[in-house]
Amino acid sequence: MNWTLPNILTVLRLVAAPVIAVLFLYFTRPYADWFALLLFIVASVTDWIDGYVARAWNQESQIGAMLDPIADKAMVAIALAVLIGFSSLSGWLVLPAVLILFREVFVSGLREYLGQSAGTLKVTRLAKWKTTAQMVAIAVLFAHGIFEHYLGMSIIGMDATIVGDIFAGREEDLFGLQWKHTGMTYSGQAGLALIWLAAGLTVITGWDYFRKALPLLKDD
């Protein structure tokens, strides 16, 4: 393997994928959410950087072309598994997560079966938008967990009547309950909207790949 900068970034992103899950085993929340969010954002940014550098510096390689989509899929799959396991929104995440994971397995299986003919299934612009939507959605959903836990930590030990008065504007909001609740609400709604959008794009691109592969799947 030629250890060019794009290949190094791709390998680091691949290694970072399981670390996201490990963070929730060794850190309490919301610190685990913070670390996972920062790691996921950095890894997502390197996905753009390594592709740009590889093209600009003429450092595209076969190993990089193979590892890059694997790293992307690993990041998304592991992050979704963590969110389903730890997020309060998990009930709304199961179906889009299943659609996303099913599509990735299905398309990977198609490419493996087609072998040398897999070039038919080139990454499309819509597929790149799909990946971007997935990355942004997951980052926003990690942010939702952070708002949620800071709000919960602020409310612990407070009388329910006082909490109600603060949200009603009858009591001074000394602990920032309102902005934490607003952040939790909007990040949750935005994250769910984006992950469902990503799931929709996932289904569309998956069908597009299957349609392109159909002529190659027919018996002689």
URWOQUI-V160592 format. One record per backbone hydrogen bond with DSSP energy under -0.5 kcal/mol. NH is the residue of the N-H (numbers start at 0). CO is the residue of the C=O. E is the energy in kcal/mol with one decimal. If there is no record, write none. Layout:
((NH;CO;E) (NH;CO;E))
This chain:
((2;0;-0.7) (3;1;-2.4) (7;3;-2.5) (8;4;-2.5) (9;5;-2.1) (10;6;-2.4) (11;7;-2.5) (12;8;-2.1) (13;9;-2.0) (14;10;-2.4) (15;11;-2.1) (16;12;-1.1) (17;13;-0.6) (18;14;-0.8) (19;15;-1.2) (19;16;-0.8) (20;16;-0.6) (21;17;-1.9) (22;18;-2.2) (23;19;-0.7) (23;20;-0.8) (24;21;-1.6) (25;21;-1.2) (26;22;-1.6) (31;27;-1.9) (33;29;-2.3) (34;30;-2.7) (35;31;-2.6) (36;32;-2.6) (37;33;-2.6) (38;34;-2.7) (39;35;-2.6) (40;36;-2.4) (41;37;-2.5) (42;38;-2.5) (43;39;-2.4) (44;40;-2.4) (45;41;-2.2) (46;42;-1.1) (47;43;-1.0) (47;44;-0.6) (48;44;-2.3) (49;45;-3.0) (50;46;-1.0) (51;47;-2.3) (52;48;-3.0) (53;49;-2.2) (54;50;-1.8) (55;51;-2.9) (56;52;-2.9) (57;54;-0.6) (58;53;-2.6) (59;53;-0.7) (64;60;-2.3) (65;61;-1.7) (66;62;-2.7) (67;63;-2.5) (68;64;-0.6) (69;65;-0.8) (70;66;-2.8) (71;67;-2.1) (72;68;-2.5) (73;69;-2.5) (74;70;-2.4) (75;71;-2.3) (76;72;-2.8) (77;73;-2.5) (78;74;-2.1) (79;75;-2.5) (80;76;-2.1) (81;77;-2.3) (82;78;-2.4) (83;79;-2.6) (84;80;-1.8) (85;81;-2.1) (86;82;-2.8) (89;86;-1.3) (91;88;-1.7) (92;88;-0.8) (92;89;-0.8) (93;89;-1.3) (96;92;-2.3) (97;93;-2.6) (98;94;-2.4) (99;95;-2.4) (100;96;-2.8) (101;97;-2.8) (102;98;-2.1) (103;99;-2.1) (104;100;-2.3) (105;101;-2.7) (106;102;-3.0) (107;103;-2.1) (108;104;-2.3) (109;105;-2.1) (110;106;-2.6) (111;107;-2.3) (112;108;-2.4) (113;109;-2.6) (114;110;-1.5) (116;113;-2.3) (117;114;-2.0) (118;115;-0.6) (119;116;-2.1) (120;117;-2.0) (121;118;-0.5) (121;119;-0.8) (127;123;-1.6) (128;124;-2.0) (129;125;-2.2) (130;126;-2.1) (131;127;-2.3) (132;128;-2.7) (133;129;-2.1) (134;130;-2.4) (135;131;-2.6) (136;132;-2.4) (137;133;-2.4) (138;134;-2.1) (139;135;-2.4) (140;136;-2.2) (141;137;-2.1) (142;138;-1.9) (143;139;-1.9) (144;140;-1.5) (145;141;-1.4) (146;142;-2.3) (147;143;-2.6) (148;144;-2.1) (149;145;-2.2) (150;146;-2.3) (151;147;-2.3) (152;148;-2.6) (153;149;-1.7) (154;150;-1.8) (155;151;-1.7) (157;154;-2.7) (162;158;-2.2) (163;159;-2.3) (164;160;-2.3) (165;161;-2.4) (166;162;-2.1) (167;163;-1.6) (168;164;-0.6) (168;165;-0.9) (169;164;-2.5) (170;164;-1.3) (173;171;-1.6) (175;172;-0.7) (179;175;-1.8) (180;176;-2.5) (181;177;-2.6) (182;178;-2.4) (183;179;-2.4) (184;180;-2.6) (185;181;-2.7) (186;182;-2.3) (187;183;-1.9) (188;184;-2.4) (189;185;-2.9) (190;186;-2.4) (191;187;-2.3) (192;188;-2.4) (193;189;-2.5) (194;190;-2.3) (195;191;-2.2) (196;192;-2.0) (197;193;-2.8) (198;194;-2.0) (199;195;-2.2) (200;196;-2.5) (201;197;-2.2) (202;198;-2.2) (203;199;-2.2) (204;200;-2.7) (205;201;-2.3) (206;202;-2.4) (207;203;-2.1) (208;204;-2.3) (209;205;-2.1) (210;206;-2.6) (211;207;-2.0) (212;208;-1.8) (213;209;-1.3) (215;212;-1.2) (216;212;-0.7) (216;213;-1.6) (217;213;-0.6))
